[in-house]
Every structure is written in C-alpha cells, then in structure tokens.
C-alpha cells in the first residue's frame, strides 16, 4: 500500500524542515526549498520527490540541484541537474548527478556531459576534475578512478587514479601521471603533491624535465618553490652533455648544483667517457664536475675500452666553446648517451698508416763499428721544434695548447672549491657533504650567470685527474701522479714520474703526452729525459732493448708501436738477431737522432743520423745485466697487468638507470574491477 501527496504539500515539507532545525536534529538532511514535489510512501521506503530549485541542508553543508529523490529512511539523496554542494569553509562540488549518504556524509558525483567533468573546488585556487568523483565531506578527501586531474594556480596534474585531501592539501596520483607546470614537467607512475607547499613526492619511477635538465628518480621529493630535489633511491640528472646517477641525489636548480652519492655513474657524451665513483657533484651552470672516492674513468675506443683511476677527478669546459641552446644540447645528449655506454662501431678499413714517413729498407749492419760523424740520410727531417706540441698529422695547432697552459690550470685548480669536509677514512659510506654545499651560491654569485649563459652548451671540455693515477687498456697501461686531457687538442698529458707500458715496452720521462685521433692513440711524445725500454728475449735472460734521448716521439698503428724517433743526444742498446731470430750480439750507439721501425712489437730496424758512435759485441762476450743506459729503471711491478688488478676489488655499477628505467607497474594502472554504477531515473 502506498500513499501519494502532491501539490499543496510543499509548505508541509518546509514546515517539517523548520521543525527539524528547531529540534537541532543536524544528523538528518533538511529540505530548505523546492517549487513542487511528491511524497511517496510504501511498506519498504519513504521518498520525497523534489522538483525545481531544490535546496537541502545537512549540518553546515548545503546542496543545490534541479530535482532530487530524498530517501528519508536512509537519510540519503539522489540529485540531478546542476548539482552543487557548498561547505561552510568554502569547499564546493559541481556535477550533473550526485548520490549523497547523510549518515557517513559520502558523495558520489558523476558528469553526464561529455564536454564537462565533475568539479571539486577547495575554496582557494585548486580544483579536482574527473568524470566521476567520490567525496567525503567529513574527511574532505576527493577520489577518482577513471582519469582525472588537479588544477592549481600554475600546475595541472593528471593521472588514472587520484585522491586530494582538501584539508591537508595533499594529493596522491597513480597510473600514467603527468604534471604540467611552466617551470617543469613530470611523468610518473606514482607521486604525491601538496598544493600549498608545492612539494612533489615520488613513490615510483618518474622523470622531471625543465629547460636545462632531466631528473630521473624512483623515490624522493622535488620542492618546486625552492627548485630543489632530494632523491633517496637510485636517481639521475641529464644536463646538457652530462649524465650523473647515484644511489642518492640532490639537485638545486637555482645554483645549478647536483650531488650524487653511492655507486655514481657520470657520462660525458661530449668526451665519450663514463665516470664511476663514490661521490660526484656537477654544476650545470658553470659545467664543472668534481668526483671523489675511487673515481674510475672509462672510455670506449672501437671495440676496446680504456680506464683511468685517480684519487680526485675534475672536469670543466675549455675556453674554446661552441655554444648550443640547452634544448638542442639535451636532445644531442640523449641521442649520444647510448653510444657513450655501448661499443662503438669500428671502421672495417681500420686506421690510416702511421704518421711516420716512409723509409728506405736499409738494414742496420749486424756487426762492426760505425765511425763517428757518419750520417744515414734515410728519413727526411721533420723539422721538429721542441717548444711546440704537434698533433699526429704534424700540423701546428692554431690554439694555445702549451704546457704552461695546462700547468697553470693544475696549479690554480688543485683542490679548489672542494666540499668543506675531509675525505673519509675507512668508513667511506659515511661520507657527508656540508649542508650549505647544495645552496652555497648567494644571490650575487647566481646573478653572475646570465640567463643566456645558463641555456648554452659549454662546448669542448677538459679534465684533470689528481694523485695516484693508473691507466689500463688491453694494449697499454700507465702510472703517474696527475693527468690532463682536453678536447681542444685531443692530447692526454701525464705529469710527475709518468710511466707508460705500450704492450712489451716501458716509456718514461718527465712528462708523457698521448695524442688521440678519433678516439684511438696515434702518437706518444716524451718531451724531456725520455727513455723507452723493451724486454728482449725471455724474462730470465734479463735483456732489454733501450732507446733514450732528450725527447722521444713514438707512432702507433692499430694500437701497436710502429716507429719511433729519439733526439737529440740519443743513445741506444740493442740486441741483434739474425734471420732465424737467434741472438748474435749487442749494439751500443750514440747519435743526435735515432729512428726505429717496429715489427710485431719488436725492434726491426734502427737508423742513426749525425754524429754516430756505435760499438757491437758478439753474443758470447755480452753480459746483459751490465748493458744499461743512464736512465734505465725497469718498473714492471708497478704495471696493472689485468683489469681486475687495475680495479683492485672495485666492482663497477651496471648499466645506467636511463637504460634500465622500469615500465609502469601494472598494479598502478586504472582499476578494472570498479563496480558499474547503477543507472538512476531522473525525477520528471
């Protein structure tokens, strides 16, 4: 049995609402206004059908709509058409359809208009939008499960699933998250955002992009007001030609400083090097990189790799710079990163012939003496000037590549601008940086970098390695105190007691310069107090071929010694072999210039020029241990003979995060088991 009342019952509804307010029954929904309605009652349900300009009140929350069903027994409402909820604190919600449960004050809202979404406004400047939104008026938390977005005064956040707490201003978005802001752009699988503090919190794989850099992270925070990032899991910065990754990462966009700690990988796509260390910092404005805690530099050379170990590593832009915009530089870097960590393609034709000029095939006499002042005009004069460094083509550089330039850099840059804490002892894991380090630049120093400078590629770079330098490659190993390299002249310079072991030989002098060509070593130059020693015969024979001079230039082909020039005041000790490779004697000689041809890493021919003095001794009269030049010192025990010995227990990190970045977690995708909402009938 049901009873239907219509028409004149509207004043009764208003009277009932007034009585409820007088009785302070605020837990019940009150009807404040409507133009017409019906009262429907049955054995199981009591419904108020309200039409036109409906206004309801529940506590301090007011609901407006075109029409509604008010289920009095359930204390719930279904509202239709231009539905609006206003709360006393200014929060507002807009929808085409709303289902409101008064007992728990939970609202389900939906938009029936394909051109408009449900809107939840926090009373300030922030609004949540989606096709469907659940909203709890008590906790003030709104939730969507089928793609939505949060719009603030300057930022728009989109995702498949999301919640927004209008009281705490905290949002949490999951599944295909996209954050658009004038200063940055974020793509993520799971992140949080506070609309008051503008703090972004990352809970899943994410990238943050601005006009100067790209940040890659899994967990951490980004303060978009202070423009500072703190990432507590594996994270990376891609900035112009630099990529830096570490177990933890801090980044200050204003100062340009990025600091990585733990299993650091730094890729310089311009220099084609990968740096591994325990701690690194990079300033994207100045382009300066510092690295500490067992730095190892790796460089791909064709199918081979070479490594350099140092105590401290420094890299900066060279003074000769070709500038690019930051956007062009980022694009260029992204394209080059894979090449920087993957083997390069080797030209099937190999390298061109050695720069050593062709010589006549005249064999050195196997016995007898050469009289003083004899001259062998077998090789044209190079006309070398010892005051110049020449490249492998023999041409004089057009820029200043003098040793004074490099030495001046080293003198002025040694330990400059280091962290204000001492390097760690045994417990390197506890290495910490001064808290002021990240924001150490004040307003004056920041203003020293104009905007146009902040947005340019730094161009060619150079690096300096300090203290206990070791070099390792399959074809060459080395040791010295410090080392420099510049892209301007492609010369790697070794300083202070340098030793170089090209395969079976040892090269030594005051300094050693290595000239690179297309990533391959083409020439070695020892400008002062040079000596080259090569073991001859078995180790127990204690025989060494030796060549020394004021300077030595050695030329390589396919990473093998091809030819050599020692001058002036050159001298040599050479063990002579016959055609069957049997030793027949030794030769000691002095000359203003000695020229050597190698075959299969062994001396094949020697040519002497100007003021020659030579003595040969039959093998039966030779005492190998006594045949030593003045600078002879065989230091094989210092040579790193394998990559394992070179690394000394160090395990290099795996491939960079950039290439191992995980796909979005399927669990964070939109829910597929959300119940389909029951179709409702709008009051007519």
For each residue, the residues with C-beta under 8 A, 3 or more apart:
1: 42 43
2: 40 41 42
3: 39 41
4: 38 39 40
5: 9 12 38 39
6: 9 36 37 38 39
7: 10 36
8: 11 12
9: 5 6 12 13 37 38 39
10: 7 13 14 34 35 36 37
11: 8 14 15
12: 5 8 9 15 16
13: 9 10 16 17 31 34 37 39 48 50
14: 10 11 17 18 31 32 33
15: 11 12 18 19
16: 12 13 19 20 31
17: 13 14 20 21 30 31 32 57
18: 14 15 21 22
19: 15 16 22 23
20: 16 17 23 25 28 30
21: 17 18 24 25 30 57
22: 18 19
23: 19 20
24: 21
25: 20 21 28
26: 58 59
27: 59 75 102 103
28: 20 25 58 75 102
29: 56 57 58 70 75 76 77 100 102
30: 17 20 21 56 57 58
31: 13 14 16 17 34 48 50 54 55 56 57 70
32: 14 17 55 56 57 62
33: 14 53 54 55
34: 10 13 31 37 50 51 52 53 54 55 68
35: 10 51 52 53
36: 6 7 10 51 52
37: 6 9 10 13 34 48 49 50 51
38: 4 5 6 9 48 49
39: 3 4 5 6 9 13 46 47 48 49
40: 2 4 45 46 47 48 49
41: 2 3 45 46 47
42: 1 2 45 46
43: 1
44:
45: 40 41 42 71 73
46: 39 40 41 42 71 72 73
47: 39 40 41 69 70 71 72
48: 13 31 37 38 39 40 68 69 70 72
49: 37 38 39 40 67 68 69 70 683
50: 13 31 34 37 54 67 68 69 70 683
51: 34 35 36 37 54 66 67 683
52: 34 35 36 66 67
53: 33 34 35 64 66
54: 31 33 34 50 51 63 64 65 66 67 68 79
55: 31 32 33 34 62 63 64
56: 29 30 31 32 62 63 68 70 77 79
57: 17 21 29 30 31 32 61 62 63
58: 26 28 29 30 61 63 100 102 105
59: 26 27 105
60: 87 88
61: 57 58 85 86 87 88 105 137
62: 32 55 56 57 85 86
63: 54 55 56 57 58 68 77 79 83 84 85 98 100
64: 53 54 55 82 83 84 85 86
65: 54 68 79 80 81 82 83 84 98
66: 51 52 53 54 80 81 82
67: 49 50 51 52 54 79 80 81 682 683
68: 34 48 49 50 54 56 63 65 77 78 79 80 683
69: 47 48 49 50 77 78 683
70: 29 31 47 48 49 50 56 76 77
71: 45 46 47 74 75 76 77 78
72: 46 47 48 75
73: 45 46
74: 71 101 103
75: 27 28 29 71 72 101 102 103
76: 29 70 71 99 100 101 102 103
77: 29 56 63 68 69 70 71 98 99 100 102
78: 68 69 71 97 98 99 100 680
79: 54 56 63 65 67 68 83 97 98 99 100
80: 65 66 67 68 83 96 97 680 682 683
81: 65 66 67 96 682
82: 64 65 66 94 96
83: 63 64 65 79 80 93 94 95 96 97 98 109
84: 63 64 65 92 93 94
85: 61 62 63 64 92 93 98 100 107 137
86: 61 62 64 90 91 92
87: 60 61 90 91 92 123 137
88: 60 61
89: 123
90: 86 87 122 123 124
91: 86 87 120 121 122 123 140 166
92: 84 85 86 87 119 120 121 123
93: 83 84 85 98 107 109 118 119 120 121 133 135
94: 82 83 84 118 119 120 121
95: 83 98 109 110 111 118 119 133
96: 80 81 82 83 110 111 112 113 116 118
97: 78 79 80 83 109 110 111 112 680
98: 63 65 77 78 79 83 85 93 95 107 108 109 110
99: 76 77 78 79 107 108 109 680
100: 29 58 63 76 77 78 79 85 105 106 107 108
101: 74 75 76 104 105 106 107
102: 27 28 29 58 75 76 77 105
103: 27 74 75 76
104: 101 136 138
105: 58 59 61 100 101 102 136 137 138
106: 100 101 134 135 136 137
107: 85 93 98 99 100 101 134 135 136 137
108: 98 99 100 132 133 134 677
109: 83 93 95 97 98 99 118 120 132 133 134 135
110: 95 96 97 98 118 131 132 677
111: 95 96 97 116 117 118 131 132
112: 96 97
113: 96 116
114:
115:
116: 96 111 113
117: 111 129 130 131 148
118: 93 94 95 96 109 110 111 129 130 131 132 133
119: 92 93 94 95 127 128 129
120: 91 92 93 94 109 127 128 129 133 135 142 164 166
121: 91 92 93 94 126 127 128
122: 90 91 126 127 164 166 169 195
123: 87 89 90 91 92 166
124: 90 195
125: 152 153 195
126: 121 122 150 151 152 153 164 166 169 195
127: 119 120 121 122 150 151
128: 119 120 121 133 142 144 148 149 150 151 162 164
129: 117 118 119 120 148 149 150 151
130: 117 118 133 144 146 147 148 149 162
131: 110 111 117 118 144 146 147 148
132: 108 109 110 111 118 144 145 146 677
133: 93 95 108 109 118 120 128 130 142 143 144 148
134: 106 107 108 109 142 143 144
135: 93 106 107 109 120 141 142 143
136: 104 105 106 107 139 140 141 142
137: 61 85 87 105 106 107 140
138: 104 105
139: 136 165 167
140: 91 136 137 165 166 167
141: 135 136 163 164 165 166
142: 120 128 133 134 135 136 163 164 166
143: 133 134 135 162 163 164
144: 128 130 131 132 133 134 147 148 161 162
145: 132 160 161 670 671 674
146: 130 131 132 160 670 674
147: 130 131 144 158 159 160 670
148: 117 128 129 130 131 133 144 158 159 162
149: 128 129 130 156 157 158 159 162
150: 126 127 128 129 156 157 162 164 171 173 193 195
151: 126 127 128 129 155 156 157
152: 125 126 155 156 157 195 198
153: 125 126
154: 181 182
155: 151 152 179 180 181 193 198 224
156: 149 150 151 152 179 180 181
157: 149 150 151 152 162 171 173 177 178 179 180 193
158: 147 148 149 173 176 177 178 179 180
159: 147 148 149 162 173 174 175 176 177 178
160: 145 146 147 174 175 176 668 669 670
161: 144 145 173 174 175 668 670 671
162: 128 130 143 144 148 149 150 157 159 171 172 173 174
163: 141 142 143 171 172
164: 120 122 126 128 141 142 143 150 170 171
165: 139 140 141 168 169 170 171
166: 91 120 122 123 126 140 141 142 169
167: 139 140
168: 165 194
169: 122 126 165 166 194 195 196 197
170: 164 165 192 193 194
171: 150 157 162 163 164 165 192 193 194 195
172: 162 163 190 191 192
173: 150 157 158 159 161 162 177 188 190 191 192 193
174: 159 160 161 162 177 189 190 204 668
175: 159 160 161 189 190 664 668 669 670
176: 158 159 160 189 664 669
177: 157 158 159 173 174 186 187 188 189 190 191 206
178: 157 158 159 185 186 187 188
179: 155 156 157 158 184 185 186 187 188 191 193 200
180: 155 156 157 158 185
181: 154 155 156 184 185 186 224
182: 154
183: 210 224 227
184: 179 181 208 209 210 222 224
185: 178 179 180 181 208 209 210
186: 177 178 179 181 191 200 206 207 208 209 222
187: 177 178 179 206 207 209
188: 173 177 178 179 191 202 204 205 206 207
189: 174 175 176 177 204 205 206 664 665 668
190: 172 173 174 175 177 202 203 204 206 665 668
191: 172 173 177 179 186 188 200 201 202 203 204 206
192: 170 171 172 173 200 201 202 203
193: 150 155 157 170 171 173 179 198 199 200 201
194: 168 169 170 171 197 198 199
195: 122 124 125 126 150 152 169 171 198
196: 169
197: 169 194 223 225
198: 152 155 193 194 195 223 224 225
199: 193 194 221 222 223 224
200: 179 186 191 192 193 208 221 222 223 224
201: 191 192 193 220 221
202: 188 190 191 192 206 217 218 219 220 221 222 231
203: 190 191 192 219
204: 174 188 189 190 191 218 664 665 668
205: 188 189 217 218 661 662 664
206: 177 186 187 188 189 190 191 202 216 217 218
207: 186 187 188 214 215 216 217
208: 184 185 186 200 214 215 217 222 229
209: 184 185 186 187 213 214 215
210: 183 184 185 213 214 253
211: 326 327 455
212: 239 240 253 256 284 326 330 454 455
213: 209 210 237 238 239 240 251 253 258 284 330
214: 207 208 209 210 237 238 239 330
215: 207 208 209 222 229 231 235 236 237 238 249 251
216: 206 207 235 236 237 238 245 657 658 661
217: 202 205 206 207 208 220 229 231 233 234 235 236 249
218: 202 204 205 206 231 233 234 235
219: 202 203 231 232 233
220: 201 202 217 229 230 231 232 233 235 249
221: 199 200 201 202 229 230 231
222: 184 186 199 200 202 208 215 228 229 230
223: 197 198 199 200 226 227 228 229
224: 155 181 183 184 198 199 200 227
225: 197 198
226: 223 252 254
227: 183 223 224 252 253 254
228: 222 223 250 251 252 253 438 439
229: 208 215 217 220 221 222 223 249 250 251 252 253
230: 220 221 222 249 250
231: 202 215 217 218 219 220 221 235 248 249 250 251
232: 219 220 248
233: 217 218 219 220 247 248
234: 217 218 245 246 247 657
235: 215 216 217 218 220 231 245 246 248 249 260 657
236: 215 216 217 243 244 245 246 249 265 656 657 658
237: 213 214 215 216 242 243 244 245 249 251 258 260 282 284
238: 213 214 215 216 242 243 330 333 334 337 658
239: 212 213 214 242 243 244 258 282 284 330
240: 212 213 284 287 326 329 330 333 457 458
241: 268 269 270 329 332 333 336 457 458 461
242: 237 238 239 266 267 268 269 282 284 287 289 333
243: 236 237 238 239 265 266 267 268 269 333 337 656 658
244: 236 237 239 249 258 260 264 265 266 267 280 282 289
245: 216 234 235 236 237 249 260 264 265 266 653 656 657 658
246: 234 235 236 249 260 261 262 263 264 265 280
247: 233 234 260 261 262 263
248: 231 232 233 235 260 261 262
249: 215 217 220 229 230 231 235 236 237 244 245 246 258 259 260 261
250: 228 229 230 231 257 258 259 438
251: 213 215 228 229 231 237 257 258 259
252: 226 227 228 229 255 256 257 258 438 439
253: 210 212 213 227 228 229 256
254: 226 227 439 441 446
255: 252 283 285 438 439 440 441 446
256: 212 252 253 283 284 285 286 441 449 454
257: 250 251 252 281 282 283 437 438 439 440 441
258: 213 237 239 244 249 250 251 252 281 282 283 284
259: 249 250 251 279 280 281 433 437 438
260: 235 237 244 245 246 247 248 249 264 266 279 280 281
261: 246 247 248 249 264 278 279 431
262: 246 247 248 278 429
263: 246 247 276 278 653
264: 244 245 246 260 261 275 276 277 278 279 280 291 653
265: 236 243 244 245 246 274 275 276 653 656
266: 242 243 244 245 260 274 275 276 277 280 282 289 291
267: 242 243 244 273 274 275 337 340 341 656
268: 241 242 243 271 272 273 274 275 289 315 340 461
269: 241 242 243 272 332 333 336 337 339 340
270: 241 336 459 460 461 487
271: 268 299 315 461 463 485 487
272: 268 269 299 300 339 340 519
273: 267 268 297 298 299 340 463
274: 265 266 267 268 297 298 299 340 341
275: 264 265 266 267 268 280 289 291 295 296 297 298 313
276: 263 264 265 266 295 296 297 298 650 652 653
277: 264 266 280 291 292 293 294 295 296 313
278: 261 262 263 264 292 293 294 428 431
279: 259 260 261 264 291 292 293 431 433
280: 244 246 259 260 264 266 275 277 289 290 291 292 295
281: 257 258 259 260 289 290 419 433 437
282: 237 239 242 244 257 258 266 288 289 290
283: 255 256 257 258 286 287 288 289
284: 212 213 237 239 240 242 256 258 287 454
285: 255 256 449 453 454
286: 256 283 316 317 449
287: 240 242 283 284 316 317 458 461
288: 282 283 314 315 316 417
289: 242 244 266 268 275 280 281 282 283 313 314 315 316
290: 280 281 282 312 313 314 417 418
291: 264 266 275 277 279 280 295 312 313 314
292: 277 278 279 280 295 311 312 313 423 431
293: 277 278 279 423 424 428 431
294: 277 278 309 650
295: 275 276 277 280 291 292 309 310 311 312 313 465
296: 275 276 277 307 308 309 647 650 652
297: 273 274 275 276 307 308 309 310 313 463 465
298: 273 274 275 276 305 306 307 652
299: 271 272 273 274 305 306 307 308 519
300: 272 304 305 340 342 343 344 519
301: 304 305 306 344 473 519 520 521
302: 343 344 346 519 520
303: 343 344 346
304: 300 301 473 474 475 559
305: 298 299 300 301 473
306: 298 299 301 471 472 473 476
307: 296 297 298 299 471 472 473 643 646 647
308: 296 297 299 465 469 470 471 472 483
309: 294 295 296 297 468 469 470 471 472 646 647
310: 295 297 313 465 466 467 468 469 470 482 483
311: 292 295 466 467 468
312: 290 291 292 295 415 465 466 467
313: 275 277 289 290 291 292 295 297 310 463 464 465 466
314: 288 289 290 291 413 463 464 465 466
315: 268 271 288 289 461 462 463 464
316: 286 287 288 289 413 461 462 463
317: 286 287 321 458 459 460 461 462
318: 321 459 460 461 462 486 487 488
319:
320: 399 459 460 488
321: 317 318 457 458 459 460
322: 457 459 460
323: 456 457 459
324: 328 329 332 456 457
325: 328 329 455 456 457
326: 211 212 240 329 330 454 455 456 457
327: 211 330 331
328: 324 325 331 332 457
329: 240 241 324 325 326 332 333 456 457
330: 212 213 214 238 239 240 326 327 333 334
331: 327 328 334 335
332: 241 269 324 328 329 335 336 457
333: 238 240 241 242 243 269 329 330 336 337
334: 238 330 331 337
335: 331 332 338
336: 241 269 270 332 333 339 340
337: 238 243 267 269 333 334 340 341 656 658 659
338: 335 341 342 659
339: 269 272 336 342 344
340: 267 268 269 272 273 274 300 336 337
341: 267 274 337 338 655 656 659
342: 300 338 339
343: 300 302 303
344: 300 301 302 303 339 519
345:
346: 302 303 350
347: 350 351
348:
349:
350: 346 347 558
351: 347 517 518 520 522 557 558
352:
353: 557
354: 522 555 556 557 562 563
355: 392 393 394 522 523 555
356: 359 555 562 563 565 597
357: 379 380 382
358:
359: 356 362 378 379 595 597 605 607
360: 378
361: 605
362: 359 376 378 605 607
363: 366 605
364: 587 605 606 607
365: 368 370 616
366: 363 576 578 584 585 616
367: 576 584 585 616 618
368: 365 616
369: 614 615 616
370: 365 374 589 608 612 613 614
371: 374 612
372: 611 612 613
373: 610 611 612
374: 370 371 608 612
375: 609 610 612
376: 362 607 608 609 612
377: 609
378: 359 360 362 595 607 609
379: 357 359 595 607 609
380: 357
381:
382: 357 394 565
383:
384: 388 390 553 567
385: 388
386: 527 550 551
387:
388: 384 385 396
389: 397 401 402 403 489 491 513 525 527
390: 384 394 395 396 397
391: 394 395 397 489 490 491 515 523
392: 355 515 517 522 523 555
393: 355
394: 355 382 390 391
395: 390 391
396: 388 390
397: 389 390 391 400 401 489
398:
399: 320 488 489
400: 397 405
401: 389 397 405 406 486 488 489 491
402: 389 405 406
403: 389 406 407 493 511 527
404: 407 408
405: 400 401 402 408 409
406: 401 402 403 409 410 484 486 493
407: 403 404 410 411 495
408: 404 405 411 412
409: 405 406 412 413 462 464 484
410: 406 407 413 414 464 482 484 495
411: 407 408 414
412: 408 409 416
413: 314 316 409 410 416 464
414: 410 411 466
415: 312 418 466
416: 412 413
417: 288 290
418: 290 415
419: 281 433 434 437
420: 434 436 437
421: 431 432 433 434
422:
423: 292 293 431
424: 293 427 428 430 431
425: 428
426:
427: 424 430
428: 278 293 424 425 431
429: 262
430: 424 427
431: 261 278 279 292 293 421 423 424 428
432: 421
433: 259 279 281 419 421 437 438
434: 419 420 421 437 440
435: 438
436: 420 439 440
437: 257 259 281 419 420 433 434 440
438: 228 250 252 255 257 259 433 435
439: 228 252 254 255 257 436
440: 255 257 434 436 437
441: 254 255 256 257 445 446
442: 445 446
443: 446 447
444: 447 448
445: 441 442 448
446: 254 255 441 442 443 449
447: 443 444
448: 444 445
449: 256 285 286 446 453 454
450: 453 454
451: 454 455
452: 455 456
453: 285 449 450 456
454: 212 256 284 285 326 449 450 451
455: 211 212 325 326 451 452
456: 323 324 325 326 329 452 453
457: 240 241 321 322 323 324 325 326 328 329 332
458: 240 241 287 317 321 461
459: 270 317 318 320 321 322 323
460: 270 317 318 320 321 322 486 487 488
461: 241 268 270 271 287 315 316 317 318 458 486 487
462: 315 316 317 318 409 484 485 486 487 488
463: 271 273 297 313 314 315 316 484 485
464: 313 314 315 409 410 413 482 483 484
465: 295 297 308 310 312 313 314 469 482 483 484
466: 310 311 312 313 314 414 415 469 481 482
467: 310 311 312 481 482
468: 309 310 311 481
469: 308 309 310 465 466 478 479 480 481 482 483 494
470: 308 309 310 477 478 479 640 646
471: 306 307 308 309 476 477 478 479 483 500
472: 306 307 308 309 477 640 643 646
473: 301 304 305 306 307 476 477 559
474: 304 559
475: 304 502 503 559 560
476: 306 471 473 500 501 502 503 521 559
477: 470 471 472 473 500 501 639 640 641 646
478: 469 470 471 494 498 499 500 501 512
479: 469 470 471 497 498 499 638 639 640
480: 469 483 494 495 496 497 498 499 512
481: 466 467 468 469 495 496 497 498
482: 310 410 464 465 466 467 469 494 495 496
483: 308 310 464 465 469 471 480 492 493 494 495
484: 406 409 410 462 463 464 465 492 493 495
485: 271 462 463 491 492 493
486: 318 401 406 460 461 462 489 490 491
487: 270 271 318 460 461 462 490
488: 318 320 399 401 460 462
489: 389 391 397 399 401 486
490: 391 486 487 515 516 517
491: 389 391 401 485 486 513 514 515 516
492: 483 484 485 513 514 516
493: 403 406 483 484 485 511 512 513 514
494: 469 478 480 482 483 498 500 511 512 513 514
495: 407 410 480 481 482 483 484 498 511
496: 480 481 482
497: 479 480 481
498: 478 479 480 481 494 495 508 509 510 511 512
499: 478 479 480 506 507 508 635 638 639
500: 471 476 477 478 494 506 507 508 512 514 524
501: 476 477 478 505 506 507 636 639
502: 475 476 505 507 524 554 556 561
503: 475 476 560 561 601
504: 534 535 601 602
505: 501 502 532 533 534 561 601
506: 499 500 501 532 533 534 634 635 636
507: 499 500 501 502 512 524 526 530 531 532 552 554
508: 498 499 500 512 526 530 531 532 533 631 633 635
509: 498 512 526 527 528 529 530 531 551 552
510: 498 526 527 528 529
511: 403 493 494 495 498 526 527 528
512: 478 480 493 494 498 500 507 508 509 524 525 526
513: 389 491 492 493 494 524 525 526 527
514: 491 492 493 494 500 521 523 524 525
515: 391 392 490 491 521 522 523 524 525
516: 490 491 492 519 520 521 522
517: 351 392 490 520 521 522
518: 351
519: 272 299 300 301 302 344 516
520: 301 302 351 516 517 559
521: 301 476 514 515 516 517 524 556 559
522: 351 354 355 392 515 516 517 555 556
523: 355 391 392 514 515 553 554 555 556
524: 500 502 507 512 513 514 515 521 552 553 554 555 556
525: 389 512 513 514 515 551 552 553 554
526: 507 508 509 510 511 512 513 529 530 531 532 551 552 553
527: 386 389 403 509 510 511 513 530 551
528: 509 510 511 550 551
529: 509 510 526 550 631
530: 507 508 509 526 527 548 549 550 551 552 566
531: 507 508 509 526 546 547 548 552 629 631 632
532: 505 506 507 508 526 546 547 548 552 554 564 566
533: 505 506 508 544 545 546 632 634
534: 504 505 506 544 545 546 601 602 603
535: 504 539 543 544 545
536: 541 543 544 545 575 583 602
537: 541 543 575 583
538: 541
539: 535 542
540:
541: 536 537 538 624
542: 539 624 625
543: 535 536 537 575 583 624 627
544: 533 534 535 536 573 624 627 628 632 634
545: 533 534 535 536 572 573 574 575 603
546: 531 532 533 534 572 573 574 627 628 629 632
547: 531 532 552 564 566 570 571 572 594 596
548: 530 531 532 552 566 570 571 572 629 630 631
549: 530 552 566 567 568 569 570 571 593 594
550: 386 528 529 530 567 568 569 570
551: 386 509 525 526 527 528 530 566 567
552: 507 509 524 525 526 530 531 532 547 548 549 564 565 566
553: 384 523 524 525 526 564 565
554: 502 507 523 524 525 532 561 563 564 565
555: 354 355 356 392 522 523 524 561 562 563 564
556: 354 502 521 522 523 524 559 560 561 562
557: 351 353 354 560 562
558: 350 351
559: 304 473 474 475 476 520 521 556
560: 475 503 556 557 598 601
561: 502 503 505 554 555 556 564 598 601
562: 354 356 555 556 557 597 598
563: 354 356 554 555 595 596 597 598
564: 532 547 552 553 554 555 561 594 595 596 598
565: 356 382 552 553 554 593 594 595 596
566: 530 532 547 548 549 551 552 570 572 593 594 596
567: 384 549 550 551 570 592 593 594
568: 549 550 592 593
569: 549 550 590 592
570: 547 548 549 550 566 567 590 591 592 593 594
571: 547 548 549 588 589 590 591 594 629
572: 545 546 547 548 566 587 588 589 590 594 606 629
573: 544 545 546 586 587 588 627 628 629
574: 545 546 586 587 589 603 606
575: 536 537 543 545 583 585 586 587 622 624
576: 366 367 583 584 585 586 587 616
577: 581 582 583 584
578: 366 581 582 584
579:
580:
581: 577 578
582: 577 578
583: 536 537 543 575 576 577 619
584: 366 367 576 577 578 618 619
585: 366 367 575 576 616 617 618 619 622
586: 573 574 575 576 616 617 619 622 624 627
587: 364 572 573 574 575 576 606 614 615 616 617
588: 571 572 573 614 615 616 617 627
589: 370 571 572 574 594 606 608 612 613 614 615
590: 569 570 571 572 611 612 613 614
591: 570 571 594 608 609 610 611 612 613
592: 567 568 569 570 609 610 611
593: 549 565 566 567 568 570 608 609 610
594: 547 549 564 565 566 567 570 571 572 589 591 606 607 608 609
595: 359 378 379 563 564 565 606 607 608 609
596: 547 563 564 565 566 603 605 606 607
597: 356 359 562 563 603 604 605 606 607
598: 560 561 562 563 564 601 602 603 604
599: 602 604
600:
601: 503 504 505 534 560 561 598
602: 504 534 536 598 599
603: 534 545 574 596 597 598 606
604: 597 598 599
605: 359 361 362 363 364 596 597
606: 364 572 574 587 589 594 595 596 597 603
607: 359 362 364 376 378 379 594 595 596 597
608: 370 374 376 589 591 593 594 595 612 614
609: 375 376 377 378 379 591 592 593 594 595 612
610: 373 375 591 592 593
611: 372 373 590 591 592
612: 370 371 372 373 374 375 376 589 590 591 608 609
613: 370 372 589 590 591
614: 369 370 587 588 589 590 608
615: 369 587 588 589
616: 365 366 367 368 369 576 585 586 587 588
617: 585 586 587 588 621 622
618: 367 584 585 621 622
619: 583 584 585 586 622
620:
621: 617 618
622: 575 585 586 617 618 619 627
623: 626 627
624: 541 542 543 544 575 586 627
625: 542 628
626: 623
627: 543 544 546 573 586 588 622 623 624
628: 544 546 573 625 632
629: 531 546 548 571 572 573 632
630: 548
631: 508 529 531 548
632: 531 533 544 546 628 629
633: 508
634: 506 533 544
635: 499 506 508 638 639
636: 501 506 639
637:
638: 479 499 635
639: 477 479 499 501 635 636
640: 470 472 477 479 645 646
641: 477 645
642: 645 646
643: 307 472 646 647
644: 647
645: 640 641 642 648
646: 307 309 470 472 477 640 642 643
647: 296 307 309 643 644 650 651 652
648: 645
649:
650: 276 294 296 647
651: 647
652: 276 296 298 647
653: 245 263 264 265 276
654: 660
655: 341 659 660
656: 236 243 245 265 267 337 341 659 660
657: 216 234 235 236 245 660 661
658: 216 236 238 243 245 337 661
659: 337 338 341 655 656
660: 654 655 656 657
661: 205 216 657 658
662: 205 665
663:
664: 175 176 189 204 205 668 669
665: 189 190 204 662 668 669
666: 669
667:
668: 160 161 174 175 189 190 204 664 665
669: 160 175 176 664 665 666
670: 145 146 147 160 161 175
671: 145 161 674
672:
673:
674: 145 146 671
675:
676:
677: 108 110 132
678:
679:
680: 78 80 97 99
681:
682: 67 80 81
683: 49 50 51 67 68 69 80
684:
